[in-house]
Amino acid sequence: MTMGTRPTDTGVRGRLGLIVPSSNTTAEPEFERALPDEITVHAARMELESVTVDALDAMSDGAERGAELLAHADVDAVAYACTTGSLIHGPGFDAELEDRLEAAADAPAVATARSVVRALEALDAERIAVVTPYTDDLDAKERDFLEAVGLEVVSIDGRGLEANTAIGALTPDDAEAQVLEHVDGADADALDAVFVSCTNYRSLAAVDGLESKLGVPVLTSNGATLWDVCRASGLEVDFEGRGTLLESSRS
């Protein structure tokens, strides 16, 4: 059933599909809190417990099946909500992943790594600082990916966490503290944006406060993915108070 034939008395204006790692406990609640009630979120899961290169690589094998199942829910667009899972093979893999998911879901599809790049382009951001919960090897892959698409990664700071449940236990206060420890006011003057990476890192609620303190746009993996999947779906949402990127969707 297409958007045009959806019953109009359900109170639902749109449906977004999320494909998330099985151990991700953050993406769905952050999306749901940011969206109005009439736009609903529906998730499919891929097996992942530890955030390692090998585990992330194996996880992507389940993505297309998740997209196929989300098509049964008549979603308007699908998001592959995993940052490192969509960048570990470098530029091009993210676009290929979007094409595969779009075909499987018969709906527009976005992948977080590519969503982040689109978001930074929309903000005209080239010089960025990156904060992550990851281990050094994943930080290195993230830096390589971002620099390969033309961004200047001034610095990157990781927490060294591998268990995804440990990442999901972090709070927006943890994210704010990590950003402020890594990027002070003087550093921010030389930046175009700060990026908090990982869809399982609860950080979207920290964006507005961080932007006030640093004076530059701050984006998160879930924020960029949400902005991009709404753009792809054609759904218009008022994200007032959610930071520069999401608020820009109103213009």
Secondary structure by P-SEA (a helix, b strand, c coil): cccccccccccccbbbbbbcccccccaaaaaaaaccccbbbbbcccccccccaaaaaaaacaaaaaaaaaaaaccccccccccccccccccaaaaaaaaaaaaaaccccccaaaaaaaaaaaaccccbbbbccccaaaaaaaaaaaaaacccccbbbbcccccaaaaaaccaaaaaaaaaaaccaaaaaacccccccccccccccaaaaaaaaccbbbbcaaaaaaaaaaaaacccccccccccccccccc
